[in-house]
């Protein structure tokens, strides 16, 4: 097979492959012989079907498959052997007539190849990049304590509704007529749950202030939640489309008042969060443990911000890069056929921006010896599982549960790809923190959040 590659501008490549009969003949003959052995055609014993009949039935398809196979293998080998950094997949050359395989060989195939542009991405100790250390102060620890005590809280019975508390009411709803009497045939809902503090209109909300068990409050659900048919329909146990039919007042007789009470800061709380084996028996140790956990969590946030800043810095340092846009748009369109050309035009610029960072990151990773092993991906899955459990206040999940959860995550291809990316980012971040000059800055969590939102 003869292969030539033209790449005059370094980014738009044209690969030409000339396939001779000798390149695929052996594969075709082998496949036809195998097919003949398995063929079950009436009138012929197994293995005795005339080869001419076999060729008429499947010869053209076998030949096409053999040519496609040798094409793919030869193209891939040439790219690897010649170290061509191809972007996406090869595309049939524009303007090139389809190859007629019914004619005799040789056959000429042409492919447009998008080649990664040549540039140098490098970071050294001369490069200075900001690194934000988030201060773990008493305010932050207090917020975490409040979150833990709220999650572990419970409801106690109360005699009167207090708008300053997270009181929950239970009572009987009845629809009223224009005179304020119970509407005959109107809606009635028993044990309807209300939390007046979440009503959108103050006039309706204040009607419940100081209400006691047994009190009957007259109010209007539609006015209390003017922009939410969903809330009204849920409360009245009707379809959302029926809300417009029930815009009048309702009575609400309170049968139960429940007041939310945060958990006490004691050993029971400490053990429920960190486990008895942690040995936390004082509030001081509890706060210290929280602080240590926050330092790890916020350290990860700082690292994430650092890599974002590395990206911006490296992209600026590398400068503008010219990509083979026409070919890349064709590749993007082929990968998103169901979304069409409009989708490609709308998202192409963002796609190129991500591609630029991908290529820069590849160079930085290679220069700093960053390689992702299976263990790195498993650890990334385990850390993701740990973070997900922590969101629900579960900070003492046994390792075997984390391992099992992580193992389930690794069964999904999409998740694995995401974990590989996370593992690369993590290792690259750690490496670059030891390469560039860090401009350390201490910030509060509020200031850090402002930076992240900019």
Secondary structure, 3 states (H helix, E strand, C coil): CEEEEECCCCCEEEEEEEECHHHHHHHHHHHHHHHHHHCCCCCCCCCCCCHHHHHHHHHHHHHHHHHHHHHHHHHHHHHHHCCCCECCCCEECCCCCCCCCCCCCCEEEEEEEEECCCCCCCCCCCCEEEEEEECCCHHHHHHHHHHHHHHCCEEEECCECCCCCCCEEEEEEEEECCCCCECCCCCEEEEEEECHHHCCCHHHHHHHCCCECCCEEEECHHHHCCCCHHHHHHHHCCCHHHHHHCCCCEEEEEEEEEEEECCCCCHHHHHHHHCHHHCCCCHHHHHHHHHHHHHHHHHHHHHHHHHHHHHHHHHHHHCCCCCCHHHHHHHHHHHCCCCHHHHHHHHHHHHHHHHHHHHHHHHHHHHCCCCCCHHHHHHHHHHHHHHHHHCCCCCCCCHHHHHHHHHHHCCCHHHHHHHHHHHHHHHHHHHHHCCCEEEEEEECHHHHHHHHHC
